């Protein structure tokens, strides 16, 4: 009841405060109501000031647009003047190009004459080279013969003639004589050796000894040979001289054979050279009859005309380049003119639109003096707008806050009013119930063993865990029951048995020993298991590292290979060489056919183009030596091969082809070659578009668009099919 009484007092205090707060909020709301109702005027004034700022911005934009229009009109006028001047310059350059083309010589005839002189010079140089080789070989043969004569005189001085057959017979005869003398000396040496042996034997016989030849015991006249060794030595010396003489004859015979072989070989070579010289003379005679022009022109004159043509072509290319630049500038100025006119029209449209916006906004401003506020300045107007919007928002917030607070206070007031009424009724009931409980408590104490109410309170104040105590009692009873059961089972098992302390002790000792062995073996098993785990882990790590090493080694080998490929520009050169070679192979199928199997494109080691000329024994030459028509055929073949390759890569089915310019420097014969080459493309189902200023093209092209520039009407298009 005390707590309820205190709570009820607190509720009464809060109720009184709420009543006072409601009265204050009503008064505040009453004061804010007029300002809140007129707050829209603040918002309207702020909006009109914002419109005034937009009007000011529009006026600034209009001023900028007017300036741009003025500058644009001036720029457009200047562009028109540039276009007129560029048009005049174009006409001048076109006339210069026509005049230069008329001065160009016939490069086709000049090229044929130049080729004729090139072949003629080549044949004459080859003829001179063969003549020089013949003279050198004749000189060498003469030297060999002189050396052979000197050697013959030295070995066979008695020979009167140096005829080959006589020399052979003399060598044979001299050899036979030396061999005969050699045999005679050998016989003499053998005879002297026998006589020497007999003399030595005879000198060893004594009287009384029996002679093995005659059997006599008396030897009055013994064989004596004086200075036999000296004679044998002299014969051996003669034999050595004969051997040297024989060796000299053998060497002379070999040397003679070598000289004869060299002389015969050189004579055969001279015959071949003579034959080749005759063939070249015949070629020169034939070539003299195939001069490509009616009147013969000196080679220096041809070179001068080529140089003149080169200078004219350079001049023509320069004119065409300048004309191309002029046309680009002309087109650019036309595009600029159109761009400027579009921009001017857009500026004028924007200016008209801004004026309309200004008039619309000015008509919407009714509560603000435009002239006064425009003279104040933009920053102060923006501050005023912020201040007005701030007042508007603050009024709205304050009014809504007070209104919401008043509603909340009223709700809370009603709530507290109901709670107080409920609490007062509860207090009344509690007091009645408390009186009844006090009566029952006094009656109970008087009937119990407790002395008074304080004793009961002390017992109730003790902190007893009833659940825990009950649980401990249950666990004790369970353990007691289990132990009784175990005791009963053991008593039943021990019936009829006697206890032997000695046997028990033996079993205990044996059990301890077995436990010790098991413990030791367990430790050893644990150690082995640990070692096994360690070794297994190391083995797995080794296998992993070996696998990783193999991968890294393979990667290192691959990186080394890539490094050697990518070192410097090796890989780029390799790939570009492959692609260029494939491109040339594809282009040659058309180029070889267009040149009537005369020329073929090839790639040098440094990835440059060269030409193999099958009319000149298949020799290679520079692409710069090609005529204008041949150069076009080569370029066309390469371009088409490249286009085919791109179509193959992109899976495109387009088969049309455009040629832009490239004919201005060609003569009529080269143009004819170009037209023939282009016509062959029709057989390949290709559509060819040609863009050119060369008027001769119109005679060859059946379907065309002719575009002429008119100063007044612009570009006029004429269609060939209309």
Number of C-alpha atoms within 10 A of each C-alpha: 13 8 9 14 13 10 13 18 13 12 17 15 10 13 19 11 13 19 14 10 15 18 11 13 18 13 10 15 18 11 12 15 13 10 13 18 11 12 19 12 13 17 18 17 19 22 16 21 24 18 18 25 19 16 22 16 15 19 16 12 16 21 13 14 20 15 12 16 21 12 13 18 14 11 16 19 13 12 18 15 13 16 19 13 12 19 16 11 17 19 12 12 18 15 12 15 20 13 12 16 19 9 11 20 15 16 22 17 13 20 18 15 21 18 15 18 18 12 15 16 13 12 18 15 12 15 20 13 12 18 16 12 15 21 12 12 17 16 12 15 20 13 13 17 16 12 13 19 15 12 15 18 14 11 15 17 10 10 13 10 10 14 11 11 10 13 18 14 12 15 19 14 12 16 18 13 14 19 15 12 15 20 13 14 18 16 12 14 21 13 12 18 15 12 16 20 11 16 17 14 12 16 11 9 16 13 11 10 12 14 15 9 6 7 9 12 14 13 15 7 7 13 13 12 14 9 8 15 14 10 14 20 12 13 19 16 12 15 20 13 14 19 15 12 16 20 13 13 19 14 12 19 17 12 14 22 12 14 17 17 12 15 20 13 13 17 16 12 15 19 13 13 17 15 12 15 20 13 13 17 15 12 15 18 11 11 15 13 9 11 15 16 11 6 7 9 12 11 14 9 10 16 13 12 17 19 12 15 21 14 13 18 18 13 17 23 16 13 17 20 12 15 21 14 13 17 16 12 15 21 14 13 20 16 12 16 19 14 13 20 17 12 15 20 14 14 20 17 13 15 21 13 13 19 17 13 15 21 11 13 16 16 9 12 18 11 11 14 12 15 9 9 15 16 8 10 12 16 10 12 18 15 11 16 20 13 14 20 19 14 15 20 15 14 19 16 13 15 20 14 13 16 16 13 15 20 14 13 18 16 12 16 19 13 12 17 14 11 15 18 11 12 16 14 11 13 17 11 12 14 11 10 11 11 10 11 11 11 10 10 12 12 11 13 14 11 9 9 8 12 11 13 12 10 10 12 10 9 10 10 8 8 7 10 8 8 8 10 10 10 10 10 10 11 10 10 10 10 11 10 10 10 11 10 12 10 10 10 11 10 10 9 9 10 8 6 7 7 8 8 9 9 10 11 11 11 12 12 12 12 12 12 12 12 12 12 12 13 12 12 12 12 12 12 13 12 12 12 12 12 12 12 12 12 12 12 12 12 12 12 12 12 12 12 12 12 12 12 12 12 12 12 12 12 12 12 12 12 13 12 12 12 13 12 15 15 11 10 9 13 15 13 15 14 11 13 18 13 12 19 17 15 19 22 18 18 24 21 15 22 25 17 13 21 16 8 15 15 23 23 22 18 15 10 7 8 15 12 16 17 20 18 16 13 10 13 8 13 10 16 14 11 17 11 13 16 17 21 24 20 16 20 25 24 14 19 24 22 15 17 21 18 16 19 15 12 14 11 9 9 9 10 9 11 13 11 14 10 12 10 13 15 20 17 22 22 18 13 15 22 20 15 18 21 15 14 22 19 15 13 15 11 8 9 10 15 13 14 15 16 14 15 16 14 8 11 17 15 7 13 13 9 11 15 12 13 13 11 11 9 10 6 7 10 12 10 11 12 10 12 8 4
